[in-house]
Amino acid sequence: MNKPLTILGIESSCDDTAAAVVRGNDVLASVVYGQTSLHADFGGVVPEIAARAHAEKLDHCIEEALTKAGLAFTDLDGIAVTAGPGLIGGVLSGVMCAKGLSAATGLPLIGVNHLAGHALTPRLTDQLTYPYLMLLVSGGHCQFLIVHAHDQFTRIGGTIDDAPGEAFDKTARLLGLPQPGGPSVEKAAETGDAKRFSLPRPLLNQAGCDMSFSGLKTAILRARDSVVAEKGGLTSQDQADLSASFQAAVTDVLIEKTRRALATYLQLDPVKPAFAIAGGVAANQRIRQGLTALCAGLDTDFIAPPLRLCTDNAAMIAYAGIERMAAGEADDLTLSARPRWPLDQRSAPMLGSGKKGAKA
């Protein structure tokens, strides 16, 4: 009865096709097929191209994950799949694949909220106890969540427009840096002067934990245009200074808003206070360092899962499936793909373009 569950996870919510096999808290195999080259000429993810690539790669990805784990379908206890939120074509590709496998093998089907996968990753990697504070920060979403249980989340703040990752991507395009923008801007910022350009820190003068990054992106556009008008173009040093200034502004906003979110969370008087971060932007070392120092000063554990588990992956989906299955939950073949699926069903939707985003 105490045998750990072994689950196949499938993730296809955006531009990474992923499959993984997880047993309890052990990741037996994790495979991710990226699509960066397919979208490189378009400056961002093209949903139709992404969906077709998922349909072509999912079976190969799943086969590779099972092979690496040394298991067959008969060794599994269930199949977990991202059922939303995300680009609907990609989500649908994964859901239909999982349905077919479930029907063919008789294994239970478990639909997983992609955001819950990120939010529960610290449970997979560090066995965090509830409740803990989570910052999901990526290209599609940005929100503070108090995680009370595998299916109980309280959102205490989030972005009202662009997510930070989206702002990084747009900044990279404005500066002529390659995609994905997060790593490119971070690398350019290494040799930049973060104080050269005075950029805004949006919403810091307003109470609460909500954030805004759209105006910051506009400020970068104006700073770039000013340099171009003066010099006729951008030098590599200009790119570095603009990148460093932008990164510093995002970091300052995230640190201050995290400070406020922690104040709210700590009012719950958790036995072992913990703050965790996940999502693609969680890979940024400047942001990690700032948050680590903040938590140290508040006697709160800082948890940052390995980088491979911060970005989109199927191990987090498999683990979320384990928690659902352990609670006696499962779905049937009527499981639907959902483009929008908020974790906190009680809070009002966020305002602005974030409400309409793929992972709002």
C-alpha positions in Angstrom: 0.0 0.0 0.0 3.0 2.3 0.5 4.5 1.7 -2.9 5.2 5.1 -4.5 3.2 5.9 -7.6 4.9 5.9 -11.0 3.4 8.4 -13.5 4.1 9.3 -17.1 3.9 13.1 -17.5 3.2 14.9 -20.8 3.6 18.6 -21.3 2.9 20.6 -24.5 1.4 23.9 -23.4 3.7 26.2 -25.3 6.8 25.5 -27.4 8.4 22.6 -25.5 7.3 19.1 -26.2 8.1 17.1 -23.0 7.6 13.7 -21.4 8.9 12.4 -18.1 8.5 9.4 -15.8 8.4 10.2 -12.1 8.2 7.7 -9.2 7.4 9.3 -5.9 10.0 12.1 -5.6 12.4 10.5 -8.1 12.6 11.8 -11.7 13.4 8.6 -13.5 13.5 10.3 -16.9 12.8 13.7 -18.3 12.9 14.5 -22.0 12.3 18.0 -23.6 12.2 18.7 -27.3 12.6 22.4 -27.9 11.2 24.4 -30.8 13.5 27.5 -30.8 14.7 27.0 -34.3 11.2 26.6 -35.7 10.1 30.0 -34.4 13.4 31.9 -34.7 12.4 33.8 -37.8 9.2 35.1 -36.3 10.4 36.7 -33.1 8.2 34.6 -30.9 6.1 31.4 -30.7 3.7 30.8 -33.6 0.8 28.7 -32.2 0.1 26.8 -35.4 3.7 25.8 -35.9 4.0 24.8 -32.2 0.9 22.6 -32.3 2.0 20.8 -35.4 5.5 20.2 -33.9 3.9 18.8 -30.8 1.8 16.4 -32.8 4.8 15.2 -34.7 7.1 14.8 -31.6 4.9 13.6 -28.8 5.1 9.9 -29.5 8.9 10.0 -30.0 9.3 12.0 -26.8 7.2 9.6 -24.7 9.0 6.6 -26.2 12.4 8.1 -25.3 11.3 8.9 -21.7 10.1 5.3 -21.1 13.3 3.9 -22.6 15.5 6.1 -20.4 13.5 5.1 -17.4 13.8 1.4 -18.4 10.0 1.0 -18.0 7.0 -0.1 -20.1 3.4 1.1 -19.9 2.7 -2.0 -17.7 5.0 -0.5 -15.1 3.0 2.7 -14.8 0.2 3.7 -12.4 -1.2 6.5 -14.5 -0.8 9.1 -17.2 -0.7 12.8 -16.3 -1.1 15.5 -19.0 -1.2 19.3 -19.1 -4.8 20.1 -19.8 -4.3 23.9 -19.6 -3.7 26.8 -19.5 -1.7 27.4 -22.7 -1.8 27.7 -26.4 -4.9 25.7 -27.2 -3.4 23.8 -30.2 -0.5 22.6 -28.1 -2.6 21.7 -25.1 -5.0 19.8 -27.3 -2.2 17.8 -28.9 -1.0 16.6 -25.5 -4.5 15.9 -24.2 -5.5 13.8 -27.2 -2.3 11.9 -27.1 -2.8 11.1 -23.4 -6.4 10.1 -24.0 -5.3 7.7 -26.7 -2.7 6.1 -24.4 -5.1 5.9 -21.6 -7.8 4.2 -23.7 -5.2 1.7 -25.2 -3.6 0.8 -21.9 -6.4 1.2 -19.4 -4.2 3.5 -17.2 -5.9 6.3 -15.3 -5.9 9.7 -17.0 -5.0 12.7 -14.9 -5.4 16.2 -16.2 -3.0 18.7 -14.6 -3.1 22.5 -14.5 0.3 23.7 -16.0 0.6 26.3 -13.3 0.0 23.7 -10.6 2.9 21.8 -12.0 5.1 24.8 -11.5 3.7 25.5 -8.1 4.2 21.9 -6.8 7.7 21.6 -8.2 9.3 22.5 -4.7 7.3 19.5 -3.3 9.0 17.3 -5.9 12.5 18.6 -5.4 12.6 19.7 -1.7 9.6 18.0 -0.2 8.3 21.4 1.1 5.5 21.2 3.6 2.3 23.3 3.2 1.7 26.2 3.3 4.5 27.9 1.3 4.7 31.0 -0.8 5.3 30.6 -4.5 6.4 33.1 -7.2 5.6 31.8 -10.7 7.5 34.0 -13.1 7.9 33.2 -16.8 7.0 34.3 -20.3 3.4 33.6 -19.8 2.5 34.3 -16.2 3.6 36.1 -13.1 1.8 35.7 -9.8 2.3 35.2 -6.0 0.5 32.1 -4.7 0.2 30.8 -1.2 0.1 27.0 -1.8 -2.1 25.4 0.9 -2.5 22.0 -0.8 -2.2 20.3 -4.2 -5.5 21.8 -5.2 -5.8 24.9 -2.9 -4.0 28.1 -3.9 -4.5 31.7 -2.8 -3.3 34.4 -5.3 -2.1 37.5 -3.4 -0.7 39.4 -6.4 0.3 39.2 -10.1 1.0 41.1 -13.2 -1.7 43.3 -14.6 -0.2 43.3 -18.1 3.0 41.8 -19.5 4.6 38.9 -17.7 8.3 39.5 -17.0 9.4 36.8 -19.5 7.4 38.5 -22.2 9.0 41.8 -21.3 12.5 40.2 -21.5 11.6 38.8 -25.0 10.3 42.1 -26.2 13.3 43.9 -24.8 15.6 41.5 -26.6 13.8 42.2 -29.9 14.0 46.0 -29.4 17.8 45.7 -28.8 18.5 43.3 -31.6 19.3 40.4 -29.3 18.4 36.8 -30.2 15.5 34.9 -28.8 14.6 33.6 -26.3 15.1 37.0 -24.8 15.7 36.1 -21.1 19.1 34.4 -21.5 20.2 37.0 -24.2 19.4 40.0 -22.0 21.0 38.4 -19.0 24.2 37.7 -20.9 24.4 41.2 -22.4 23.8 42.7 -18.9 26.9 41.0 -17.6 29.1 43.8 -19.1 26.5 46.6 -18.8 26.1 49.6 -16.6 22.8 49.3 -14.8 22.8 52.9 -13.7 23.3 54.4 -17.2 19.6 54.6 -18.0 17.0 55.7 -15.5 14.1 53.3 -15.9 10.8 53.2 -14.0 9.9 50.7 -11.2 6.2 50.4 -12.0 3.6 50.2 -9.1 6.2 50.5 -6.3 4.3 53.6 -5.1 1.1 51.6 -4.8 0.2 49.2 -2.0 -0.1 45.5 -2.6 1.7 42.8 -4.6 0.4 43.5 -8.1 3.0 44.2 -10.8 3.2 45.9 -14.2 6.0 45.5 -16.8 4.4 47.0 -19.9 5.5 50.6 -19.1 9.1 49.3 -18.5 9.2 47.9 -21.9 8.0 51.2 -23.3 10.7 53.0 -21.4 13.3 50.7 -22.9 11.9 51.6 -26.4 12.3 55.3 -25.7 15.8 54.9 -24.3 16.8 52.9 -27.3 15.4 55.4 -29.7 17.2 58.2 -27.9 20.5 56.5 -28.3 19.8 55.6 -32.0 18.9 59.3 -32.7 22.1 60.5 -31.1 24.5 57.9 -32.6 22.6 56.5 -35.6 22.6 53.0 -34.1 23.4 50.8 -31.1 26.8 49.7 -30.1 27.3 46.4 -28.2 28.0 48.5 -25.1 24.7 50.3 -25.6 22.9 47.0 -25.8 24.7 45.8 -22.6 23.9 49.0 -20.7 20.2 48.9 -21.7 20.0 45.2 -20.8 21.6 45.8 -17.4 19.3 48.7 -16.7 16.2 46.7 -17.7 17.2 43.7 -15.7 17.9 45.8 -12.6 14.5 47.4 -12.8 12.7 44.0 -13.1 14.8 42.7 -10.2 13.9 45.7 -8.0 10.2 45.3 -8.7 10.2 41.5 -8.0 12.2 41.9 -4.8 10.0 44.7 -3.3 6.8 42.9 -4.3 8.1 39.6 -2.9 8.9 41.5 0.4 5.2 42.5 0.6 4.0 39.0 -0.4 6.1 37.5 2.3 4.7 39.8 4.9 1.2 38.6 4.0 2.3 34.9 4.0 4.1 35.1 7.3 1.0 36.3 9.0 -0.2 32.6 8.6 2.6 31.8 11.1 3.8 28.7 9.1 5.9 26.2 11.1 8.7 26.3 8.6 8.4 29.5 6.4 9.5 28.9 2.8 9.5 30.9 -0.4 9.9 29.2 -3.8 10.3 30.4 -7.3 9.7 28.6 -10.6 9.2 29.5 -14.3 11.7 30.5 -17.0 12.6 33.8 -15.4 13.6 32.0 -12.3 16.7 31.0 -14.1 18.0 34.6 -14.0 20.9 34.7 -11.6 20.6 38.4 -10.7 16.9 37.9 -9.7 17.8 34.7 -7.7 20.6 36.4 -5.8 18.3 39.3 -4.8 15.5 37.0 -3.6 18.0 34.8 -1.8 19.3 37.8 0.2 15.7 38.9 0.9 14.7 35.6 2.3 17.8 35.2 4.4 17.0 38.5 6.1 13.5 37.3 6.9 14.5 33.9 8.2 12.6 32.2 5.4 14.0 29.3 3.4 14.5 30.2 -0.3 13.9 27.3 -2.7 14.8 27.4 -6.3 14.4 24.1 -8.1 17.1 23.1 -10.6 17.0 25.2 -13.8 15.8 22.2 -15.9 12.7 22.0 -13.6 12.1 25.8 -13.6 11.2 26.0 -17.3 8.4 24.0 -18.9 9.0 20.3 -18.4 6.9 17.1 -17.9 8.4 16.0 -14.6 6.4 18.7 -12.8 3.3 17.5 -14.6 3.9 13.9 -13.6 4.5 14.9 -10.0 1.3 17.0 -9.9 -0.4 13.9 -11.3 1.0 11.8 -8.4 -0.4 14.3 -5.8 -3.8 14.2 -7.5 -3.9 10.4 -7.8 -2.7 10.0 -4.2 -5.8 12.1 -3.2 -8.0 9.7 -5.1 -8.5 12.0 -8.1 -8.6 11.1 -11.8 -10.3 12.1 -15.0 -12.0 10.2 -17.8 -12.0 10.6 -21.6 -14.2 13.7 -21.4 -11.1 15.7 -20.2 -11.0 18.9 -22.1 -8.1 21.2 -23.2 -8.4 24.6 -21.6 -6.7 27.8 -22.9 -7.4 29.5 -19.5 -7.4 27.9 -16.1 -6.7 30.1 -13.1 -5.4 28.3 -10.0 -7.2 30.5 -7.6 -10.9 30.2 -8.7 -12.1 32.7 -6.0 -10.0 35.7 -6.9 -11.1 38.1 -9.5 -9.3 37.9 -12.9 -6.3 40.1 -13.3 -6.9 43.2 -15.4 -5.1 44.2 -18.7 -3.6 42.0 -21.4 -2.5 39.5 -18.8 -6.2 38.5 -18.5 -6.1 37.4 -22.2 -2.7 35.8 -22.2 -2.1 32.2 -23.0 -1.4 31.3 -19.4 -3.5 34.0 -17.6 
